Amino acid sequence: MITAADVREKVHTLPSLPTTLVSLGQAVADERCTVDRLVAILAKDPPLSATMLRLSNSLAFVGGKEVTELRMAIQRLGYDAILNLGRTAAIIRSYGNAKHLDAVKLWQHSVAVGLTAKAICRLLRRHSMEESAFLGGLLHDIGKIALDRCFSDLYGPVVEAMEQGETSLAAERRLLGITHQEVGGMVAEYWNFAPLLVEIIGTHHEPAAGAWLPHLIHLSDLLVRTRIPSCPADEGMAFVLSEDPSFQTVFAVAKEETDLERLTFSIDDELDHAVAFVKLAFQE
């Protein structure tokens, strides 16, 4: 069994949070942000810059001119897209390897949850929460990576149990005595994340009543898993969207006005983007 003390002792062996992730967020949040400032941040990390150029070309408009420099990529895609791409590529570069987990599948799921959560914020005009929603979604399963890296021998049987149809939480509680959401919350604390992000990551499977952003990530996670199963337990998973507690919390004010068909199409678009993007991000 793994204790909280074991996790806190081992968490220091994890790679540091990429500075690019923090720097890009701070820059874009500044209304005085310029293209030059973003170029300077990305230029400090040549491998990441190369990844960004490749991604920018893959996402460019049909018939558009090939992107050959960071300035052109930023001008074509815009600050928001560059922020999402840069943060995600930086995280994947640091945490792309896994011993037992399918890293590509895990990050496709995580990126999709982040993009879906951000899209719902936009739909509901909760623009001030978009960045927390994206980051919370992107990192909500970081506890799985931490367990796989820090307690590899113990986490192998958990992954095997998941492959046999057991849910991640059930397998983790039975075999480890601790879950990836609890571990993820400790990792977020180690990274000195804001309390809200710690709460999102640490409670995304069991959000507290009325906790809007944790419920948003939980809902986004469910919506993604019904479309791209993370494990056999997700296959055939179904629920009535309008009756789900997280849906009722997230859409409490706008339930009657919500266009569920439009929401569904929007999520499907985000899934396509996430799958394609992560495949490219993992390329050498």
C-alpha positions as CSV (number, residue, x, y, z in Angstrom):
1,M,0.0,0.0,0.0
2,I,1.1,3.6,-0.7
3,T,0.7,6.3,1.9
4,A,0.5,10.1,1.5
5,A,3.9,10.3,3.2
6,D,5.3,7.9,0.5
7,V,3.9,10.2,-2.2
8,R,5.3,13.4,-0.7
9,E,8.7,11.8,-0.4
10,K,8.8,10.5,-4.0
11,V,7.2,13.6,-5.7
12,H,10.5,15.4,-5.5
13,T,11.9,12.9,-8.1
14,L,9.5,14.1,-10.7
15,P,10.7,16.5,-13.4
16,S,10.2,20.2,-12.6
17,L,7.2,21.9,-14.1
18,P,8.2,23.3,-17.5
19,T,9.0,27.0,-17.1
20,T,7.5,27.6,-20.5
21,L,4.1,26.5,-19.2
22,V,4.1,29.2,-16.6
23,S,5.8,31.9,-18.7
24,L,3.4,31.6,-21.6
25,G,0.4,31.8,-19.3
26,Q,1.7,34.9,-17.6
27,A,2.5,36.6,-20.9
28,V,-0.9,36.0,-22.6
29,A,-2.7,37.1,-19.4
30,D,-1.0,40.4,-19.7
31,E,-3.1,42.8,-21.9
32,R,0.2,44.4,-23.0
33,C,1.6,41.1,-24.4
34,T,3.3,41.3,-27.7
35,V,4.3,38.9,-30.4
36,D,8.0,39.7,-29.5
37,R,7.4,38.6,-25.9
38,L,6.0,35.2,-26.9
39,V,8.8,34.7,-29.5
40,A,11.4,35.4,-26.8
41,I,9.8,32.9,-24.4
42,L,9.6,30.1,-27.0
43,A,13.1,30.9,-28.4
44,K,14.7,30.0,-25.1
45,D,13.7,26.4,-25.8
46,P,14.8,25.4,-29.3
47,P,13.4,21.9,-29.2
48,L,10.0,23.2,-28.2
49,S,10.2,25.9,-30.8
50,A,10.8,23.3,-33.5
51,T,7.8,21.3,-32.2
52,M,5.6,24.5,-32.3
53,L,6.6,25.2,-35.9
54,R,5.7,21.6,-36.9
55,L,2.3,21.8,-35.1
56,S,1.6,25.2,-36.6
57,N,2.1,23.9,-40.1
58,S,-0.2,20.9,-39.3
59,L,-2.9,23.2,-38.1
60,A,-2.5,25.9,-40.8
61,F,-5.4,26.9,-43.0
62,V,-5.7,24.9,-46.2
63,G,-3.6,26.5,-48.9
64,G,-1.9,28.7,-46.4
65,K,1.8,29.6,-46.7
66,E,4.2,27.3,-44.8
67,V,5.1,28.6,-41.4
68,T,8.9,28.9,-41.1
69,E,9.4,31.1,-38.0
70,L,7.8,31.5,-34.6
71,R,6.6,35.1,-35.4
72,M,4.6,33.8,-38.3
73,A,3.1,30.9,-36.3
74,I,1.9,33.3,-33.6
75,Q,0.4,35.8,-36.1
76,R,-1.4,33.0,-37.9
77,L,-2.8,31.0,-35.0
78,G,-3.2,33.8,-32.4
79,Y,-2.2,34.1,-28.8
80,D,-4.8,31.7,-27.4
81,A,-4.0,28.8,-29.7
82,I,-0.2,29.4,-29.2
83,L,-0.8,29.3,-25.4
84,N,-2.7,26.0,-25.6
85,L,-0.2,24.4,-28.0
86,G,2.9,25.6,-26.2
87,R,1.7,24.5,-22.7
88,T,0.6,21.1,-24.0
89,A,3.8,20.5,-26.0
90,A,5.9,21.5,-22.9
91,I,4.1,19.2,-20.6
92,I,4.3,16.2,-23.1
93,R,8.0,16.8,-23.5
94,S,8.5,16.5,-19.8
95,Y,5.9,13.8,-19.0
96,G,5.5,11.9,-22.3
97,N,7.2,8.7,-21.1
98,A,5.4,6.0,-19.1
99,K,6.3,2.5,-18.2
100,H,2.9,0.8,-17.9
101,L,0.4,3.5,-19.2
102,D,-0.3,4.2,-22.9
103,A,1.2,7.7,-22.8
104,V,-0.3,8.8,-26.1
105,K,-3.8,7.7,-25.2
106,L,-3.5,9.3,-21.7
107,W,-2.4,12.7,-23.1
108,Q,-5.0,12.6,-25.9
109,H,-7.6,12.1,-23.3
110,S,-6.1,14.9,-21.1
111,V,-5.9,17.4,-23.9
112,A,-9.4,16.6,-25.0
113,V,-10.7,17.2,-21.5
114,G,-8.9,20.5,-21.3
115,L,-10.2,21.7,-24.6
116,T,-13.7,20.5,-23.9
117,A,-13.8,22.3,-20.5
118,K,-12.5,25.5,-22.1
119,A,-15.1,25.2,-24.8
120,I,-17.9,24.9,-22.3
121,C,-16.6,28.0,-20.4
122,R,-16.9,29.9,-23.7
123,L,-20.3,28.5,-24.4
124,L,-21.5,29.7,-21.0
125,R,-19.5,33.0,-21.3
126,R,-17.4,32.2,-18.2
127,H,-14.3,33.6,-19.9
128,S,-12.4,34.3,-16.7
129,M,-12.4,30.6,-16.0
130,E,-11.1,29.4,-19.4
131,E,-7.4,29.1,-18.5
132,S,-8.1,27.3,-15.2
133,A,-10.4,25.0,-17.0
134,F,-7.9,24.2,-19.7
135,L,-5.0,23.6,-17.3
136,G,-7.2,21.6,-14.9
137,G,-8.3,19.4,-17.7
138,L,-4.8,19.1,-19.2
139,L,-3.3,18.0,-15.8
140,H,-6.3,16.3,-14.2
141,D,-4.7,12.8,-14.6
142,I,-1.1,13.8,-13.7
143,G,-1.5,11.5,-10.7
144,K,-1.5,8.5,-13.0
145,I,1.9,9.6,-14.5
146,A,3.3,10.2,-11.0
147,L,2.2,6.7,-9.8
148,D,3.5,5.1,-12.9
149,R,6.9,6.8,-12.5
150,C,7.4,6.9,-8.8
151,F,5.8,3.5,-7.8
152,S,6.2,1.6,-11.1
153,D,6.3,-1.9,-9.7
154,L,3.2,-1.3,-7.6
155,Y,1.3,0.5,-10.4
156,G,1.8,-2.2,-13.0
157,P,-0.9,-4.5,-11.5
158,V,-3.2,-1.5,-11.4
159,V,-2.9,-1.0,-15.1
160,E,-3.4,-4.8,-15.6
161,A,-6.6,-4.6,-13.6
162,M,-7.8,-1.7,-15.7
163,E,-7.1,-3.6,-18.8
164,Q,-9.3,-6.4,-17.4
165,G,-12.2,-4.0,-17.0
166,E,-11.8,-2.5,-13.5
167,T,-12.1,1.3,-13.2
168,S,-8.9,3.2,-12.3
169,L,-10.3,4.4,-9.0
170,A,-11.4,0.9,-7.9
171,A,-8.2,-0.7,-8.9
172,E,-6.1,2.0,-7.2
173,R,-8.0,1.8,-4.0
174,R,-7.9,-2.0,-3.9
175,L,-4.2,-2.4,-4.8
176,L,-2.6,0.8,-3.6
177,G,-4.9,2.3,-0.9
178,I,-4.6,5.7,-2.7
179,T,-6.0,7.1,-6.0
180,H,-4.5,9.1,-8.8
181,Q,-6.7,12.0,-8.0
182,E,-5.3,12.2,-4.5
183,V,-1.7,11.8,-5.8
184,G,-2.4,14.4,-8.5
185,G,-3.5,16.9,-5.8
186,M,-0.2,16.4,-4.0
187,V,1.7,16.9,-7.2
188,A,-0.2,20.1,-7.8
189,E,0.7,21.3,-4.2
190,Y,4.3,20.5,-4.9
191,W,4.2,22.6,-8.0
192,N,2.7,25.5,-5.9
193,F,-0.4,25.6,-8.0
194,A,-3.2,27.9,-6.8
195,P,-5.6,26.2,-4.4
196,L,-8.3,26.1,-7.1
197,L,-6.2,24.0,-9.4
198,V,-5.1,21.7,-6.5
199,E,-8.8,21.2,-5.8
200,I,-9.7,20.5,-9.5
201,I,-6.9,17.9,-9.9
202,G,-7.4,16.4,-6.5
203,T,-11.2,15.9,-6.6
204,H,-12.0,15.6,-10.3
205,H,-13.7,12.2,-9.9
206,E,-15.6,13.2,-6.7
207,P,-16.1,17.0,-6.8
208,A,-17.7,18.7,-3.8
209,A,-21.2,20.0,-4.0
210,G,-21.3,23.3,-5.8
211,A,-17.6,23.3,-6.7
212,W,-18.2,24.6,-10.3
213,L,-14.7,24.1,-11.9
214,P,-14.2,20.6,-10.4
215,H,-17.6,19.6,-11.6
216,L,-16.8,21.1,-15.0
217,I,-13.6,18.9,-15.3
218,H,-15.6,15.8,-14.1
219,L,-18.3,16.5,-16.7
220,S,-15.7,17.0,-19.4
221,D,-13.9,13.8,-18.4
222,L,-17.2,11.9,-18.7
223,L,-18.0,13.4,-22.1
224,V,-14.6,12.5,-23.5
225,R,-14.5,9.0,-22.1
226,T,-17.9,8.2,-23.7
227,R,-16.3,9.1,-27.0
228,I,-12.7,7.9,-26.6
229,P,-12.6,5.1,-24.0
230,S,-9.6,5.4,-21.7
231,C,-9.9,1.7,-20.7
232,P,-12.3,-1.2,-21.2
233,A,-14.4,0.0,-18.3
234,D,-15.3,3.1,-20.4
235,E,-16.5,1.0,-23.3
236,G,-20.3,1.1,-23.4
237,M,-20.4,3.7,-20.7
238,A,-23.6,5.8,-20.9
239,F,-25.4,8.3,-18.8
240,V,-28.3,10.8,-19.2
241,L,-26.5,14.1,-19.7
242,S,-29.3,16.3,-18.4
243,E,-29.6,14.2,-15.2
244,D,-25.9,14.0,-14.3
245,P,-25.1,16.0,-11.1
246,S,-22.1,17.6,-12.7
247,F,-24.1,18.7,-15.7
248,Q,-26.7,20.2,-13.4
249,T,-24.0,22.1,-11.4
250,V,-22.2,23.4,-14.5
251,F,-25.3,24.4,-16.4
252,A,-27.4,25.4,-13.4
253,V,-28.2,28.8,-14.8
254,A,-28.4,27.9,-18.4
255,K,-30.0,24.4,-18.4
256,E,-33.1,25.4,-20.2
257,E,-31.2,27.4,-22.8
258,T,-28.4,24.9,-23.5
259,D,-28.3,23.5,-27.0
260,L,-27.2,19.9,-26.3
261,E,-26.8,19.1,-30.0
262,R,-24.5,22.1,-30.5
263,L,-22.6,21.1,-27.4
264,T,-22.1,17.6,-28.7
265,F,-20.8,18.8,-32.1
266,S,-18.4,21.2,-30.3
267,I,-17.0,18.4,-28.1
268,D,-16.5,16.1,-31.2
269,D,-14.5,18.9,-32.8
270,E,-12.3,19.3,-29.8
271,L,-11.7,15.5,-29.7
272,D,-10.5,15.5,-33.3
273,H,-8.1,18.4,-32.5
274,A,-6.8,16.7,-29.4
275,V,-6.1,13.3,-31.1
276,A,-4.3,14.9,-34.0
277,F,-2.3,17.3,-31.9
278,V,-1.0,14.8,-29.4
279,K,0.1,12.4,-32.2
280,L,2.1,15.2,-33.7
281,A,3.5,16.3,-30.3
282,F,4.9,12.8,-29.8
283,Q,6.7,12.7,-33.1
284,E,10.5,13.2,-33.0
